[in-house]
Amino acid sequence: MKGIEGLTLGRYELRRRLGQGGMAEVYLAYDRRVRRQVAIKVLYGRDESFVRRFEREALSVGALSHNHILPLYDFGEQSPWYYLVMPYVEGSTLRDYLFKRKLLTLEEATSIISQIASALQYAHDHGVVHRDVKPSNILLRQDGYAYLVDFGLAKAITGGESLTTAGAMIGTPEYMAPEQSNGQSDYRSDIYSLGIILYQMLAGRVPFTAESPVAISLKHIQSKPVPPRELNSEIPPSIEEIILKALAKDPDERFQQAQAFADALWHALQQEQAHTQTSTEPTSSSSEVSAEAAETMQKAVIVPSIATQVLPETGLGSSHPLITPLLIPLKEPLIEVSSATARQNTRRRSRPWPALLVLACLVSLVIALPLGFMTWQGRQSHHGANTGPQSLGAQQLINADMTATAIGQAHIQATLAAEARAQATAGITSAIGAGNVLYMDSMTAPGNGWVNDGSQCFFSPLGYHVQTHAAHEAAWCYSSIQSFSNVVITAQAQLLRGDTYGLIFRLSPRGRQFYVLELNSLGEYRFVRASGNNPLNWLTLIDWTASNTILKGYGQINTFLIVATGSQFSFYINKQLIVSSYVDATGSAYTSGLIGFLVAGDSAGGTEAMFSNVWVFQK
């Protein structure tokens, strides 16, 4: 079919056709106002149902703002065309990556599932069910960053208008939950589809195939999937248990939240890696995490004491965190697979509708891992620059297999991220030689030995809060469950009020000995070696230093990473290297200990910070 290259839609010049599907075409275009390249999805004709679906796509994506949902720039009409405008970026779909790789590693699969689960959880929390979660609707960047796309079949969880007749089958049969065959679905249907994707990534195939969509749907309803370990013996039993729980026929028996699915998977992977690395006489019961146990975030058996320190007088006055899952860089380069080749190797006949897939992958790559920092003395004379955007990357790949809704959603985030990516250090964890995951906690539910007194240290659905209630106080909270030595630690943090906050490592609670990397509200960092009850006697190893990579003020999410090897330390903030190497030359460096968080300051109302996504890797 002849394209419409050369046409101008609004302020967008269509330059070349990138791909086409049954209901739309996608073009590379030039935005004359912003002076950038974009991808534009143009709807064929004016069929009412297509137009309504197109509008639904724009509204669904436009209402969601999440790091792992691809942003929408614009939506418009120029008779006889309707069009969506989205980022133009290079990349590939998970479908194409699986075509090349067949089997993914546990780390790769878990990272992808975790990112897409976070996007689904956000959509579900905002009343949107995707209904077509599948590999061709997941876009990948080379660094492992994933986006959920194509909300053309999305519906509101309650009160949504249906674009299909009652009982009509919505979705792609290989990835559809049993209830979708009867035209029914809710957020647990998306979780089932995500379970199918995990099965495919680790077993090398989807659990159910047949010669027709109806036959595939019947298998989803009636047949048990082949246990994935029978197809790949490298899959740990604990991971298999999680997959099969996600694929339960009864929605009530599945994970009830997408994030619970991801948490269970990460905990199982963490336990498996720890078991493989350190246990010479393992017992399956101790090394495997059941789906139910992981979902409830197992409570710790040790209840540690809470440390609070009243600071001496110094005479000085004084939203929702985006939890970004860990990135596992892809093992193979992303190379575009031609539509013809892809069609030959994918069961397209099972798709009830033709669909068009534009792969546009861009935005915010934030290692989004915690940032902690302690400071009990505020300084008002310092200055630090605020670099708002997070890191960003690009990608685009066209496959004639997806509905391309996915290419639209938060144009502001996309633009900022793209501008920032060039300034950020890509692939930090791999570049610094981080090994297996030793510990992971999203910090959104009690457990794992973290202090939880409901006052100084407490959990909320958004993260782990540490606070003081008066001026000249320092307080810290920690996990008593595991001690670490030579590791890479990363975390995400947000100062809510007060002065300083920090990430503690190598903590010995009894001696009140630890290291802490601190940040303050002025955009500065410092590194302290604490010992004893009086903070004025703690040793400042690196004094307050301004850095334009730190986001200043309140409500800003800073992410930081610490590399600790013996007495040598390196520090990153928001993926920027701020201290390449510091050696504790006191002769008595702390060698191991617990991890925790600290807040401190002189503000009259005290200081509060919120922490999330703690990761510890073997160094």
N, C-alpha and C positions, 0 to 999 in steps of 0.2 A: 504494500500500500504506500502511495506517495505521501511523504511527510509534508510538514508545513514550515520547514526551515525558511528563515528570512522574514517570517511574520513577526510583528511586534504586538505583544499582549501587555497593555498598560505601559509600564516603563521597562519591560523585559524584552530583549531582542533574542529570538530563538535562533541558535546558530547551527546546531546539528542534533539529529535524533540519536538518543542513547539506547532506547529500547522501546518495545511496545508489547501490549498484552491485549486481552479481550475487551477491556473497557477504557483503556487510556494509553497514551504514549508519554514517554519522558524525554525531555530535551535538555541539552546544555544551553544555557541562556546567559545573557549579560544584563545585569541590573545597572541601568544608566544612572540612577540616582546615587546608589551607594558605590558604584564602580567596582563590581565584583562579579565573578561567575556564580551562577546558581543552577540548580536543577529544577525544571518545571514539569509537573505532571498535568497533562492536558486530557480532559475527558472527551471521549468520542460522543458525538451526537447529543441529543437532549432527552433521552429516555428518562422518564420521571423517577423510576426506581434507582437508576444509576446516579442521577443528580442528587437525590436524597442521600444515597450512600456516600457520595463525594462530600456533601455538606456535613454529614455525620463524621466523616473522617477528619475534616478540618476542625469541627467543634470538639471532638474527642481529644485530639492531639493538642489543640490550642488551649484546652482547659488543664492540661497536665504539664508540670514543669519539674523534670527529674533528670539527673545526669545521665541516666541510661535509657532515656526515651528521646529519640532524635527530634530536634526542634522543627517547628513550622515557621517560615518567614512571613508568608502572605497567602491569601486566598482571594480569588477574584473571578469576575465574569466579564467576558467580552463576546457578545453574541457572534457565533453560536457556541462558543467554548466556555467551559468552566476550567479553572486551573488552580493548582496548589504550587507554591514556591517553597523550596527547601534548600538546605546547604548542598553544594556540589563538592564532593570529596572522594578520595580514592579509597578503595577497600574491597571487601568481599563478604559474602554471606557465610554463615556457619554451614549451610548446605554445600557450598562449593569447597569449603575447607574440609568437610567430611568426605567429599568426593575424592580429595587428594590424600587425606591422611587415613581414612577408614576408622582407625582407633585413636582416641586421644588419651593422654596420660590422666591419672586421677587428679593431678593438680590443675591441668588445663580445664578438664570437665567441671571440676568443682568451682573454679574461678568464674567460668562462663555462667553456670547455673546460679551462682551467688549474685552476679550482676543482674541477670534477667529477673531473678526472684525479687530483688530490691525494686526493680521497675514495676513488676506486677503488684507487689505489696503496696506501692505508692498508688497505682491505678485503682486497686481494690479499695484502699482507704478513702479514695475520692469517688467511689461509687461507679467505677468503670470496669467491666469484664472484657477482656480482649477477644476471646473466642476463636482465635486462629494462631495460637502460639506454635511455631514450627521453625526448623532451621533456616528456611529461606526468609523468615521474618526477623532474623537476628543478624545484625551487621557486626563485623569484626574489624578491628584495627590490628596492625602487626604487633603492637605492644600488648595485645590481649584484651583491650577495652571493647566492650560489647554494648550494643544498642538494641532495644526492642522497637520494632517498627510495625507499620501496617495495622492501623486501628480502623480499617474500613468495615470490619465486621463487629466492632465493639458495640456494647450496649450498656445502658445504665443498669445498675444492680436492682434498683427499684424505680418504678414509675417511668421506665424507658419505653419509647415507642418502638415497635418492632417493624422491621422492613421485610419480614418474611411471613408467610402464612403459618398458621399454627401447625406444629408438627414437622415443619420443614427442617432439613438437616443443614446446620451451619458449621462450617469449618473444613478442614482437610482430613479425610478419613483416617489416614495413618496416625494422626496425632489427636484425634477427637476422643473425648471422654464418652463412656457408654451412654450417658444421659443426653448427650448432644444429638444422638441419632433420632431422638424423639422431639427434637426442637427445644430441649430444656438445657439450661446451663446456669451456673453461678461461678463465683470466684474459684471454687474447688475444681471446676472443669479446667481452668487454666493451669492449676497445680498438676493435674493428671497429664496434661500435654507436656508440661515441663519435665515430668517424670519419664515420658516417652523419649524426650530428647536426651536425657541423661542415660537412659538405657541404650540408645543408639550410639552415643559418643563412646561408651565403654564396651558395648557388646559388638559393635560393628554393623548393626542392622536394627530396624524397628521391630518390635515384638510381633506385629500382625501385618501380614500381606495377603493379598488374594487378587483374583482377576477382575473384581468389580468393587466399586465403593460400598455397595450394599453388603457384599461378602465380608469386606474388611470390618464394617460396622458390627456385623453379627459376631465376629470374633472378639471384638472389644467387649461385647455384651456377655458372651457365653464362654469364651475360652480363657484359660489361665496362660499368662505369658511364660515362655520358656525361661527358667531361672537364668539370669545373665551370666552367672558363674559357669554354666554349662557351655557357654559360647566363648567366654574369656576367663580362664582359671585365675588370672591375675587380680580379678576383682575381689577385694576382701569381703568376707561374709557380712560385716557390719554395713558396708556400702550396699550390698545386694539387698539387705533387709530394708534399707531406706528407700531404694528404688521400688521395691514391691509394695511398700506402704503407700508411696505416691500413686501407684497404679491400682489401688484397691477399686473394685467395681462399685462399692457403696461409697458415695462421697463422704459420709460420716466417718468412714474408716481411714480416710486419707489424712495428710497433714491439713490442718484447718487454716493455716496461714502460709503464704509463700515464703515469708521470712523464716518461719519455723522449719520448713523444708531445707532451706539453705543453711541454717544454723546446725541442724542435725548432720548435714553432709560435711560441713567444716569440722565439727567436733569428731566425727568418725575418722576423717582424714588425719586430723591432728593426732588422735590416739593411735592410728595405724602407723604413722610415721615415727612416733615416739617408740612404739613397740618394735618396729623394724630396726631402729637405730640403737636402742639402748638395752633391749631385753634379750638375754641369752637363754632364758627359760620361761618363755611366755605362757600365760594361761589365757585361753580365748575369752574367758569372762572378764578379765581385767583389761584386755587390749581392745575389745570391741565395745562400741557404744550402741545400745539399742535405739531404734527410732524414737520410741516413747521417752527414753531417758534424755536423749539429746534435745528433744523438743521442749522438755520442761527445764532444761538448762541445769540439771543436777545441782542440788544445793551442797555446799561444802560442809564437811564434818567438823572442821576446825573453826572456831569463832575467835578471831584475833581481837586484841585490844585496839582501842582507837587512840591515836596520838594527837594531842592538842597542845600547843605551846603558846603561852601568853608572851607577847613580845615586849621588850622594854620600850619606854617612851623614846621616840626619836625626834620629837619636836617638829615633825613634818606633817603638813596637812595631807590632806590627801585629795526563735523561730524554729524553727525545725532544722536540726543539723542534717546535712546530706551525708548519710553513711555510705561511703564508697567502698565496695568490696575490693579485696586484694587483686592486683593484676598479675597474671602469669603469662609472660610473653609467649607467643605461639612458636612451636618448634619448627615450623616450615614457613617459608615466605608465602604471602598471599598473592596468588597469581590468578587473574581473571579467567574464569572458565567460560568458554563461548556458550551462547544460549543453545546452539545445536547440540554441542557435546553434553551440556547439562541435561537437555531433554532426553537424550538417549540413555542417560544413567539415572534418571529419576522417574518414579512412577507417576507421571503426570495424569494418566487416565483416571487416577483416583481423585483428582481435584474436581469438584463440582462446578467450579467457575474458572475461566481463564483469569490469570492475574498478571500483573505487571510488576516487575521488581526493579526498583532503582536502589542501588546501593550507595548511599551517601553516608559516609561515616565521618563524623567530626566531633569535636568537643572534648571538653574538659577531662583531661587525664590528671587525676589528682591521686597521688598515692594515698590520699585521705586516710591517714593513719594518725594516731593521736599526737597531740602535742601537749606536753606538760610543762609546767614551769612554776618555780616557787620564788616568791619574793616577799620579804616581810618589811622591806623599807621602800616606800614609793619615792620616785624622783621626778620632779616636775620640770626640770630644766632640760630634759633630753628631748631629742627629736628623732623620729623614724618615719620613713616614707611608707605609704600604703600602696601596695600593688594589688589591686582588686582581683583581676581575673585569675582563674586557675588555668592549668596547662591544658592544651588542646591538640588534637591531631586530626588528620584528614583521611578520608577514604571514600571511594565510590566504586561501585561495581554494578553493572546491570545484569539482572537475570530476568528471564521472562517468566518468573514464577511467583512474584509476590505482588500484593496489592499496592505497594508503594505509599501507603499512607504514612508509613513510618518515617517519611522524610520530612516531617514537619514538626516542630515543637518549640521552642523557646529561642527565638532568633537572637535574643540578647545574649543568652548563655553561649550560644554557638559562636557568635562574633567575638565575644570577650575571650573565650577559650582559645579560638584560633590565633588571636593576637598574642596570647600569653605563651603558647606552646613553644614558640621559637626561643623563648628565654629560659625555658625549663630544661632540667636534665632528664632525659628520657630513660626509662627502664632502670630506675635507681636500684631496686632490689637485686636485679640480675647483675648490674654493673658492679655492685659492691661485693658480690660473691655470697649473697645470702643463700643458706642451705634449706633444709627441710623446715616446715612449720612446726615449732615446738608448742606453741600456744596461740589461741585465738579466742577473742570474746567480743561480741558486738556491744556489750555493756548496757543492754537494754532490759535485762531481767536479772534478778538476784541469782547468785550461785558462784561457783569457781573460787570460793574462799574469800570473796571480797567483803569487806566490812559493810554492814548495812544496818545502821542504828536508827535510821529514819530521821535523823537530825543533821549530824555532821557529814555523814556518808549515806547516800540513799540513791535508789534507782528510780528512773521514770521511763516511760516508753521511748524517750528521746535519747537517753544516755545516763551516765553515772555522775551524780552531783557530789561535789566536795565543797564545804562552805565553813566560814567562820561567821560569828554573829556580832562581833564588836571590833573596835579599832585595836591595832597593835597585837593581832593574833596571827598565828600560823597553825595550820592543821593539815594532817595528811591521812590518807586512807590507802589501804593496800590489800593485796591478796596473799593469803598465807599458804596457798596450795602448792606452789612450786618455786624453787630457787633456780636462778640462772647465772651463768658465768660469761663465757664468750659468745655473745649473741648480737643480733640486729633487732632493735626494738622500734616499733613505729606506732603512732597513735594519733588521734584526732581530738581537738579540744576547742572550747569556745568559752571565753571570759564573759560572764553574765553581769557581774558588778564587782566593784572593788579594784584591786591593784595588780596582783601577780598570780600566776598559776604555773605549775610545772610537772614534768614527768620524772618520777623517782625510779632509780634502779640500784641494784646491789644493796638492798635495804636489810639491815639487821635491827629488828624492832627493839630488842632489849637494850642494845647500846645506843639506840637512836643514831645509827650510823648509816649514811647513804650518800649517793651522788644525786644531784637534781639539776636538770636543764630547765631554766626558768625563762618565761617571757613576761613582759608587762604590757599594760594598756598603751604605752607610748611607742611600741614597736621596737623594743630592745630585748636582748637576751643576755643571760649570764649563766655561768657554770659554777656550782657550789659543791663543796665536800662538807657534809654535815656530820657532827659528832657531839653528842651530849645534849643537855637540856636548854642551853642558852644560845639562841640563834646568832647573837652578836659574837660568839666565839667560833662560829662556823667559818671555814676557810673558803674564801672566794678565789677560785682558780682562774676564772675569766670574768672580769668585771663587766658592768653593763655596757653593751655595745649596740649601737643602732644598726638596723639592717632593713633595707627597703623591700626585702622579701616577706617580712612579717606584716600581717594585716593588723592595723592598730584599732584601738577602741573596743567597743562591746558588740557582741553578737556576731563577730567575725570568726569564721572557722579557720584555724591554723592547723597545719599538719606537720608533724616532724618525725625525724628518724634519727636514731642513735646507733652508731656502730661501736661496740665495746669489745676490745681484744686485749686481754691482760690489763696493763696500765695505760693503754693507748686508746683514745676516743676520737671519733669523727662525728660531726653533727650536720644534719640537713634540716631546713625549714621550708615547707611548701616546695619540696624537691630541689631546692637550691642549696648547694654546699656552702655552709657558713664558717665551719671550722674543719679544715682538712685533716689536721692531726694535732692532738693535745696529749701530752704524756704527764701523768701524775707522778712527779719526781720526788714526792715526800718520803719515799722509801717504805711506805706502809699502805699501798693502794688497796682498796677494798676489792676482793677477787670474785665474790659471788653474793647473791642475796635475792630478795623479793623485789617485785615491781609495785609501784603505787603512784599516787598523784598528790600534789600539794597545792594549797592556796595560802596566800598571806597578804598582809597589807595594813595600812594605817587608816583606811577609810572608816568613818564612824559606823556605817551600817554593815561592816564586814566585807568579805570577799566570797564570791561563788563562781565556780567554773563547772562546766559539764564536759565529760570525756566519753569517747566511744571508739569502737573498732581498734582494739589492742591486738597487735600481732607481735610474736616473738619468733625469730628464725635462728636456726643454728648458724654460727659464723665459722 
